[in-house]
C-alpha cells in the first residue's frame, strides 16, 4: 500500500487572482448598494460588470482552469452515455409500474392477513 502524498502547489499569483476575484465580488455588492441614487441602469451595470470581471479573473487562476477541465471531462463522460431508445424506456417504465402494483397488492394482503390473525384470531376482537 503506497502512502504517496499529493502536493498542491499554489503560486502567489494564483492566490492573488483568487483574492482579486473575491475583492471584485465584494466591490460588485458595494457598488450595487451604494449606487441606487445614480439610477437602476447604472446600479445593475456596475453589479454585472464587477461580477463578470470576477468570473474572468477566477477562470485565469489555477482553480478556475481546474474547474474548466473538470467541466470538460464531465461533458466527455456525458457524451459516452448510451441512452435507451423510446421503446426500451417505455418497457422499463411498464416493468416498474407492474412491480409497484404487484408489491402494493402483496403488502395489502400481508397487512390484512396480519390484521385478521392478530385482531380476530388471537385477541378475539370483532369489528
C-alpha positions in Angstrom: 0.0 0.0 0.0 1.5 3.3 -1.1 1.3 6.3 1.1 2.3 8.8 -1.5 1.3 12.3 -0.6 -0.3 14.7 -3.1 1.2 18.1 -3.0 -0.9 21.1 -4.1 1.3 23.9 -5.4 -0.5 27.2 -5.4 1.6 30.1 -6.5 1.4 33.6 -5.1 0.0 34.8 -8.4 -2.9 32.3 -8.1 -3.6 33.4 -4.6 -3.6 37.0 -5.7 -6.0 36.2 -8.5 -8.4 34.5 -6.1 -8.2 37.4 -3.7 -8.8 39.8 -6.6 -11.9 37.7 -7.6 -13.2 37.9 -4.1 -12.5 41.6 -3.9 -14.4 42.1 -7.2 -17.4 40.3 -5.9 -17.3 42.5 -2.8 -16.9 45.5 -5.0 -19.9 44.4 -7.0 -22.1 44.2 -3.9 -20.8 47.5 -2.6 -21.4 49.2 -6.0 -24.9 47.8 -6.1 -25.9 49.0 -2.7 -24.1 52.4 -2.9 -25.4 53.4 -6.4 -29.2 53.4 -6.2 -29.2 57.3 -6.5 -27.5 57.0 -9.8 -30.3 55.0 -11.4 -31.2 51.4 -11.8 -29.3 51.0 -15.1 -26.0 52.2 -13.5 -26.6 50.2 -10.4 -27.2 46.9 -12.3 -24.5 47.7 -14.9 -21.9 48.1 -12.1 -23.0 44.8 -10.4 -22.9 42.8 -13.7 -19.6 44.3 -14.8 -17.8 43.6 -11.5 -19.2 40.1 -11.3 -18.2 39.4 -14.9 -14.6 40.7 -14.1 -14.6 38.5 -11.0 -15.5 35.4 -13.1 -12.8 36.2 -15.7 -10.2 36.7 -13.0 -11.2 33.4 -11.3 -11.0 31.4 -14.5 -7.5 32.6 -15.2 -6.3 31.1 -11.8 -5.3 27.5 -11.3 -8.5 26.7 -9.5 -10.5 28.2 -12.4 -8.6 26.2 -15.0 -9.1 23.1 -13.0 -12.8 23.8 -12.8 -12.9 24.2 -16.6 -11.0 20.9 -17.0 -13.4 19.2 -14.7 -16.3 20.5 -16.7 -14.8 19.3 -20.0 -14.2 15.8 -18.5 -17.7 15.7 -17.2 -19.1 16.6 -20.6 -17.0 14.0 -22.3 -18.4 11.4 -19.9 -22.0 12.5 -20.6 -21.3 12.1 -24.3 -20.3 8.4 -23.7 -23.6 7.6 -22.1 -25.7 5.2 -24.2 -29.3 6.4 -23.8 -32.2 3.9 -24.2 -34.5 4.1 -27.1 -38.0 5.2 -26.6 -39.2 1.6 -26.8 -36.7 0.4 -24.2 -37.7 3.3 -21.9 -41.4 2.6 -22.2 -40.8 -1.1 -21.5 -38.7 -0.4 -18.4 -41.3 2.1 -17.2 -44.0 -0.6 -17.6 -41.9 -3.1 -15.7 -41.5 -0.6 -12.8 -45.2 0.2 -12.7 -46.1 -3.5 -12.8 -43.7 -4.3 -10.0 -45.1 -1.4 -7.9 -48.6 -2.7 -8.5 -47.7 -6.3 -7.5 -45.8 -5.1 -4.4 -48.8 -2.9 -3.4 -51.1 -5.9 -3.6 -48.7 -8.1 -1.7 -48.3 -5.6 1.1 -52.0 -5.0 1.3 -52.7 -8.8 1.5 -49.9 -9.1 4.2 -51.4 -6.3 6.2 -55.0 -7.7 6.0 -53.7 -11.2 6.9 -51.8 -9.9 9.9 -54.8 -7.8 10.9 -57.1 -10.8 10.7 -54.6 -13.0 12.5 -53.9 -10.6 15.4 -57.3 -9.0 16.0 -59.7 -11.7 15.1 -58.0 -15.0 16.0 -55.5 -14.1 18.7 -57.2 -11.2 20.5 -60.8 -12.1 19.6 -61.8 -8.5 18.8 -64.7 -8.3 16.4 -65.2 -5.3 14.3 
